[in-house]
Amino acid sequence: MAQRLSALLHYLLALSGLLLHANAQIRVMSPDNLIAKLGNGGRIEGSTATFGAPFYGDRVLGRLVYGQSKGNAHCTEDDYEIPDAAKMPGSQSPESARLINIVLVRRGKCSFTRKVSLAYEKGAHAVLIVDKEDSTLQTKDMSNIIVADDGRGNKIHIPSVLIAKAEGNKLIEEAGRANSKVIVELAWDLPTSHHVVVDLWMSSASMESLNFLKEFAPKRRTLNQVVIFKPHYAVFGVDSKSPDLYNGLCTDETGKYCAEDPDGSGPITGKMVLIEDVRQICIHEIYKATQVSRQPGVPP
């Protein structure tokens, strides 16, 4: 039970990184032939990693660079090489800007965190992770994919985005051409506008549940506007013709609402647990955060 609750907490923490940051949009700015191949004005939607994640309004302008893997799927330092960033005079225009490296790598064989960390050591300022060749995921599925931290992402301070293989393969092909310069802009100005519902089944007599709620409380306050938290309590019914079964476990002789006795021969009964369950539900309903509907394009 404790392990499951701990896993839930880590999932919610990963989820918070996804929800409190905006969705990523990649815009190819040149060359024109690649923009035409991609369609949609050269725009690509992707899923931003929960580690090293940027915030609403952040933008990165740079050139795509791709180092062909030697067989280890961009998972080792000696598996690929990338060129140094172009040294050009500063400007606001994509044609003459001082360009940074946005590195392309392929998903698979090792964690997202490992790939991004290696790319960062090679001089990447941002990373695009192209989905695996055998993946069935499409661009429309990317918003449902969590690019999660494997526990070592706290040292990563550059953004990374997972994109579908259909668009990614086109980027890799063009970036791999001799003398080709693929200029892209990464923008995080499309925040999510929906809520996530988290249901937790528990008992007010469970110490594991109590410890989880204490640890989760500050995280929940951070997530209040994007997560709807719904507590549920373990309740069962028994045959009302068997008073020996419901004695001390149920609210009354009908045996309709009962809870387990948490301490056997101890002083706490199932009926007491039920009363506490109801009390906690009432407190939750009175003091729970009110969700505020957000319009697309308006940050939380």
C-alpha positions in Angstrom: 0.0 0.0 0.0 2.7 2.4 1.0 4.7 1.7 -2.2 1.6 2.3 -4.4 0.9 5.7 -2.6 4.6 6.6 -3.1 4.4 5.8 -6.8 1.2 7.9 -7.1 2.9 10.9 -5.4 5.9 10.6 -7.8 3.5 10.4 -10.8 1.7 13.5 -9.6 5.0 15.4 -9.2 5.9 14.5 -12.8 2.4 15.5 -13.8 2.7 18.8 -12.1 5.7 19.6 -14.3 3.7 18.8 -17.4 0.6 20.8 -16.3 2.3 23.9 -15.0 4.4 24.4 -18.1 3.0 25.2 -21.5 2.8 22.8 -24.4 5.6 23.0 -26.9 5.3 24.2 -30.5 8.2 23.9 -32.9 8.2 26.2 -35.8 10.6 25.6 -38.7 11.7 28.9 -40.1 14.0 27.7 -42.9 14.6 26.2 -45.4 11.4 26.7 -47.4 11.4 23.2 -48.9 11.3 21.6 -45.4 8.4 23.9 -44.4 6.5 22.8 -47.5 7.2 19.1 -46.7 5.9 19.5 -43.1 2.8 21.5 -44.0 1.0 23.5 -41.4 3.3 26.4 -41.9 6.2 24.3 -40.6 4.7 24.0 -37.2 5.1 20.8 -35.1 3.4 20.0 -31.8 5.5 18.1 -29.1 5.5 17.0 -25.5 7.9 19.0 -23.2 10.0 17.0 -20.8 9.2 17.5 -17.1 12.9 18.0 -16.3 14.7 21.2 -17.4 11.3 22.4 -18.5 10.8 26.0 -19.6 7.9 28.2 -18.6 5.1 29.9 -20.4 6.4 32.5 -22.8 9.9 31.0 -23.2 11.3 30.8 -26.7 14.5 29.2 -28.1 15.8 30.1 -31.6 18.6 27.9 -33.1 19.7 25.6 -35.8 19.0 21.9 -35.8 22.1 19.6 -35.7 22.0 15.8 -36.0 24.8 13.4 -35.3 24.2 9.9 -36.8 24.2 7.2 -34.1 26.9 4.6 -34.4 24.6 1.9 -32.9 23.9 3.0 -29.4 20.8 5.2 -30.1 22.4 8.4 -28.8 22.9 6.8 -25.4 26.7 6.9 -25.0 29.2 9.8 -25.3 31.1 8.2 -28.1 28.0 7.2 -30.1 27.7 10.4 -32.1 29.2 13.8 -32.7 27.7 17.3 -33.3 29.3 20.4 -34.7 29.9 23.6 -32.7 27.2 26.2 -32.7 27.4 28.7 -35.6 29.2 31.9 -34.5 27.4 34.7 -36.2 26.7 38.4 -35.2 23.7 38.9 -33.0 20.4 39.9 -34.6 16.7 39.3 -34.2 16.3 37.8 -37.7 16.6 34.1 -38.2 19.0 34.6 -41.2 21.7 36.4 -39.2 21.1 35.5 -35.6 23.8 34.1 -33.4 22.6 30.5 -33.5 22.6 27.9 -30.8 22.5 24.2 -31.2 19.2 22.4 -31.0 20.2 18.7 -31.1 18.1 15.9 -32.6 18.3 12.5 -31.0 16.3 9.3 -31.5 14.1 7.9 -28.7 14.9 4.4 -27.4 17.4 2.2 -25.6 18.0 4.5 -22.6 16.0 7.1 -20.7 15.0 10.6 -21.9 17.1 12.1 -19.2 20.2 10.2 -20.3 19.9 11.4 -23.9 19.3 15.0 -23.0 22.2 15.0 -20.5 24.6 13.7 -23.1 23.4 16.2 -25.7 23.9 19.0 -23.1 27.5 17.9 -22.5 28.0 18.1 -26.3 26.9 21.7 -26.3 23.2 21.5 -26.9 21.0 24.3 -25.7 17.8 22.4 -26.4 17.0 18.8 -27.6 14.3 17.4 -29.9 13.7 13.7 -29.2 12.3 12.0 -32.3 10.0 9.0 -31.6 11.2 5.5 -32.4 11.0 4.1 -35.9 8.6 1.4 -34.9 6.3 3.7 -32.9 2.6 4.0 -33.8 2.2 7.3 -32.1 1.2 10.3 -34.2 1.5 14.1 -33.6 -2.0 14.2 -32.1 -0.9 11.7 -29.4 2.2 13.7 -28.3 0.2 15.8 -25.8 -0.7 12.6 -23.9 2.9 11.4 -23.5 4.8 12.3 -20.3 8.5 12.7 -21.0 9.4 11.9 -17.4 12.4 12.3 -15.2 14.3 9.1 -14.3 15.4 10.7 -11.0 18.5 12.4 -12.5 16.9 15.3 -14.2 17.6 17.9 -11.5 21.0 18.7 -13.1 19.5 19.3 -16.5 18.7 23.0 -17.3 17.9 22.9 -21.0 14.5 22.2 -22.5 13.7 19.0 -24.4 10.7 18.0 -26.5 9.4 14.7 -27.8 8.0 14.8 -31.3 6.4 12.2 -33.6 8.5 10.2 -36.0 6.7 11.4 -39.1 7.8 15.0 -38.6 11.1 14.0 -36.9 12.3 11.9 -39.8 11.9 14.9 -42.1 13.9 17.1 -39.7 16.7 14.4 -39.4 16.8 14.0 -43.2 17.2 17.8 -43.8 19.5 18.4 -40.9 21.8 15.6 -42.2 22.3 17.2 -45.6 25.6 18.8 -46.4 25.5 22.6 -46.1 21.9 22.5 -45.0 20.9 24.9 -42.3 17.6 24.2 -40.5 16.5 27.1 -38.4 13.8 26.4 -35.8 12.0 28.2 -33.0 10.7 26.4 -29.9 7.9 28.3 -28.2 5.9 27.5 -25.1 2.9 29.8 -25.5 0.1 27.3 -25.7 -0.8 26.3 -22.1 -3.1 23.4 -21.5 -6.7 24.3 -20.7 -8.1 21.1 -19.2 -8.1 19.6 -15.7 -6.8 16.2 -14.6 -9.0 14.2 -12.1 -7.1 12.2 -9.4 -9.1 9.6 -7.5 -7.7 8.2 -4.3 -9.3 5.2 -2.5 -8.4 5.0 1.1 -9.5 4.6 4.7 -9.3 7.2 7.5 -7.8 4.4 9.7 -4.9 3.8 7.3 -1.6 5.3 8.5 -0.2 4.9 4.9 -3.0 7.0 3.6 -2.4 9.6 6.4 1.3 9.8 5.6 0.6 10.2 1.9 -1.9 13.0 2.4 0.6 14.9 4.7 3.3 14.6 2.1 1.0 15.4 -0.8 -0.7 18.4 0.8 1.8 21.1 -0.4 2.0 19.6 -3.8 -1.8 19.6 -4.1 -2.0 23.3 -3.2 0.4 24.0 -6.1 -1.8 21.9 -8.4 -5.2 23.1 -7.2 -6.1 25.0 -10.4 -5.2 22.1 -12.8 -5.9 18.9 -10.7 -9.3 17.9 -9.3 -8.6 15.6 -6.3 -11.4 13.2 -5.3 -11.0 11.1 -2.1 -13.0 7.9 -1.8 -13.3 5.7 1.3 -13.5 1.9 1.6 -17.1 1.0 2.5 -18.9 -2.3 2.2 -22.2 -3.9 3.1 -23.0 -7.2 5.0 -26.0 -9.4 5.3 -28.4 -7.7 7.7 -29.6 -11.1 8.9 -26.3 -11.7 10.6 -26.0 -9.3 13.5 -22.7 -10.9 14.6 -21.1 -9.6 11.3 -22.2 -6.0 11.5 -21.9 -5.5 15.2 -19.3 -2.7 15.6 -18.6 -2.6 11.9 -21.6 -0.8 10.5 -23.6 2.4 11.1 -26.8 0.5 12.0 -28.6 -2.8 11.9 -29.2 -2.7 8.1 -25.6 -3.5 7.5 -25.5 -1.3 4.4 -22.5 0.9 5.4 -19.6 -0.9 7.1 -15.9 -0.5 7.4 -13.1 -2.8 8.6 -12.1 -2.8 12.2 -8.5 -1.4 12.1 -7.2 -2.7 15.4 -8.9 -6.0 16.1 -9.7 -6.2 19.8 -8.6 -2.6 20.3 -10.9 0.3 21.1 -11.5 1.6 17.5 -14.4 0.0 15.6 -15.4 0.0 12.0 -18.4 2.3 12.9 -15.9 4.9 14.3 -13.9 4.7 11.1 -17.0 5.3 9.0 -17.9 8.4 11.1 -14.4 9.7 10.6 -14.6 9.0 6.9 -17.8 11.1 6.7 -16.2 13.9 8.7 -13.2 14.0 6.3 -15.5 14.0 3.2 -17.5 16.9 4.7 -14.3 18.9 5.4 -13.0 18.2 1.8 -16.3 19.3 0.2 -16.4 22.6 2.2 -12.7 23.6 1.8 -11.8 22.1 -1.6 -10.4 24.5 -4.2 -12.8 25.9 -6.7 -11.7 25.2 -10.3 -11.4 28.2 -12.5 -12.1 27.6 -16.2 -9.3 28.9 -18.4 -9.5 29.9 -22.0 -6.9 28.5 -24.4 -4.0 31.0 -24.7 -4.5 32.3 -21.2 -1.8 31.2 -18.7 -2.8 29.7 -15.3 
